[in-house]
């Protein structure tokens, strides 16, 4: 297997060349699998080396890993010149050995391949300077009984390659020989891998390097500090330990590297909260409501011990955090999606109106707020009993705040439509369970629920547009009609009357009858 993989990802942007020693063909295959987790659209990868050096072996392993199919036919394109694969990430495997002139590479469709996926090119020497300047070169050579591989390229792809090798070094410590497969990303910078161990056990790896705090935006603080957004994996570890100790079903942390932002966690299954048509299943959401009842009866700890790190104190979901989130609506949704210009006066009035509404939450019941307690982050365990049937997988941004917030998150699911009838029944289930709890006030809770529903929907409208405009993730825009409908529904509560004018201009909440 590859050696020399002790790479510090925080310095990876300065790395332009990396040399590895591959002891045998299995090590070459493993390197191909590792690279499959690092490549991205637009990567042109040149494989250089003598006949039998391992170029085709590495290319085939990379293609099969992207396909997640060890039996996939991936023949060398020696005679066809190009072999195309439409996979999660499209791959064009090219062999230039038989081309007559370097310019012939244009006829092979290299530009089109790079526009939508990755190109793997054997015998790149035949192109004589016709390959892109940003090409990644993987050069094979002899090294005793094995092979040496030198990888060089621009900073961005080399940083990705450094990271995938760092993850392999982590796995070599805790699960040597494990296979890695892409699982999914999310709205954050985190990425997840499916890890298949030699004993047949499947685990998940969370790849979450420390994020930069970002530029200062207010009062000498960056947005992340004001909104209390987790920058490291330590909050995930701490909240996981607290939830597990409190009787909730969360991933068990198998191995971790806090400094590097890598976690290996147990697999809670793949069964979610939706039916085959993508509709929420009422029974499962009802048990999720029961989870929230249990959570809201659980005392928030003053601090959570984290082995290898300082004690973790759960930050407050305070007014400043809620306010900077609703300002995303002004900064992103209105100008970039609704085409509205916001004057300084309008901004001041909007902020003043929202701050007065958020002040009404000061007396609301407080609990641990997971912030994204909805279908994408919940799993169903049919063999469990009670609340153990619900697995919770996303909670690193948890705060101490209004208990109503997570109920709002569930009944107004940002990714899946929860119709008003089902939302009402879920809220009623929660209220019925809490009615006899000491100090629980039904009307105060309903007011807090409406406020947190409106605050969350407002934040998400801005956040989803920001994901498209700033982060290049346009898929979230499809959810905006649902979020607007949720917001319009929440605005019907009398406590939110002062906000109506600020949404009517964008056609949200206006009575069209």
Secondary structure, 3 states (H helix, E strand, C coil): CCCCCCCCHHHHHHCCEEEEEECCHHHHHHHHHHHHCCCCCCCEEEEECCCCCCHHHHHHHHHHHHHCCCCCCCCCCCCCCEEEECCCCEEEEEECCCCCCHHHHHHHCHHHHHHHEEEEEECHHHHCCCCCCCCEEEEEEEECCEEEEEEECCHHHHHHHHHHHHHHHHHHHHCCCCEEEEEEECCCCCEEEEEECCCCCEEEEEECCCCCCCCEEECCEEHHHHHCCCCCCHHHHHHHHHHHHCCCEECCEEEEECCCCEEEEECCCCCCCECCCCCECHHHHHHHHHHHHHHHCCCCCCCECCCCCCCECCCECCHHHHHHHHHHHHHHHHHHHHCCCCCHHHHHHHHHHHHHHHHHHHHCCEEEECCCCCHHHEEECCCCCHHHHEEECCCCCCEEEECHHHHHHHHCCCCCCCCHHHHHHHHHHHHHHHCCCCCCCHHHHHHHHHHHHHHHHHHHHHHHHHHHHCCCCHHHHHHHHHHHHHHHHHCCCHHHHHHHHHHHCCCCCCCCC
